[in-house]
Amino acid sequence: MKQTIGKYRWTVVALLFFATTINYLDRQVIGLLKPTLETQFNWTEIDYSNIVMAFTAAYALGLLVFGRFIDVIGTKMGYIISIIVWSIAAMAHAVAKSTFGFGVARAALGLGESGNFPAAIKAVAEWFPKKERALATGIFNSGANIGAVVAPIMVPWILGAYGWQEAFIITGAIGFIWLIFWWIFYEIPEKQRRLSQPEFDYIHSDDESSDAHGEKIKWGKLFSVRQTWAFFFGKFLTDPIWWFFLFWLPSYFSTTFEIDLKKPSLELAVIYTMTTIGSIGGGYLSGYFIKKGWPVFRARKIAMLIFALCVVPIMTAQFATNVWVAVALISLAAAAHQAWSANIFTTASDMFPKKAVSSVVGIGGMAGSIGGVLFPLFVGYLLEAYKTAGNITAGYNIIFSICGCAYLIAWVVMHFFAPKMERVNL
């Protein structure tokens, strides 16, 4: 039966995967160039945290706007506008001449990149039945990890061969190549001529009446239901941890273990490779539970509890004296985050009709980015204080302790707001 259904929906996942890879490649560049740019522009840890906050603040605003925008104009055009904006912004870093200039470029990048996840999650909801959504989300979300694996290898090489400006230009231009394939191969199932009727029927096999296309949902209505707040706080408490992994891990390894970031980093490549396994495995696990007959809400929640527990050991990273012990602990936590991420995104399409999914993802993404603004502010001041005291590693130890608790707290809060993740009837 599976062989007669068709597989075009996996082509859609491939497109989403490469878009997310490019998305994270572009945002990762500045973290790898941080030591070089600190020297050239005399940045302090606070300066760098302000630049990170410019990105996350714009990302938060953009998620709210793009989430609604994509529900109105559709996935295809929403993605096109998003990647054009972020690719131009990524390349614009090369002409920045000051800390303020980098802040402006980062803000523009955050605004453009904010369209990626609302569009991708909506595309998955349009193209997959519930039992496959977490796996599909895990696969495309693993692109974040591939981007983070490619960056520590690609960016130092470009830096050494050409310079830091070229690192921004070359990585930023890649988005325009993806755009060609998206324009050719993507349409919603109802308009996709390459899609067979059996696969179309399979995609819509578990649709509910509230999934039907109709009147657009107002934001006020979404904020009035508990399920929105469950997703909101789940993202608010856990997204900042990933921002920390993305923007500060290169600096952590450089200062704590004296790793030269002008050379390809095997340690960072290993960490982000493990997160790929976590993303796909996390999506698979809840889908496996569903196929075993578990209710959808129970499958998602048990899987997310397992992943939350897997982050806890990162609290012991402060005792690591060997770089590979630290790599192992951080790899487990980062992989667990991506497994968590694959499932928390899917809860939005579990609880809300397709016509509201992008808006809800935008609201939750905005919450995660607000946390991503506040947490770097805390991280920057904390690390600067310990750096001045001559013991910056102690600052990282405090941050790792916070990381270890965040996911369990988020799981409890989500359970409070949506114990059974009931379907919302809008």
Buried (B, 14 or more C-beta within 10 A) or exposed (E): EEEEBBEBBBBBBBBBBBBBBBBBBBBBBBBBBBBBBBEEBEBBBBBBBBBBBBBBBBBBBBBBBBBBBBBEEBBBEBBBBBBBBBBBBBBBBBEBEEBEBBBBBBBBBBBBBBBBBBBBBBBBBBBBBBBBBBBBBBBBBBBBBBBBBBBBBBBBBBBEEEEBBEBBBBBBEBBBEBBEBBEEBBBBBEEBEEBBEEBBEBBEEEEEEBBEEEEEBEBEEBEEBEBBBBBBBBBBBBBBBBBBBBBBBBBBBBBBBEBEBBEBBBBBBBBBBBBBBBBBBBBBBBBBBBEEEBEBBBBBBBBBBBBBEBBBBBBBBBEBEEBEEBBBBBBBBBBBBBBBBBBBBBBBBBBBBBBBBBBBBBBBBBBBBBBBBBBBBBBBBBBBBBBEEEEBBBBBBBBBBBBBBBBBEBBEBBBEBBEEBEBBEB
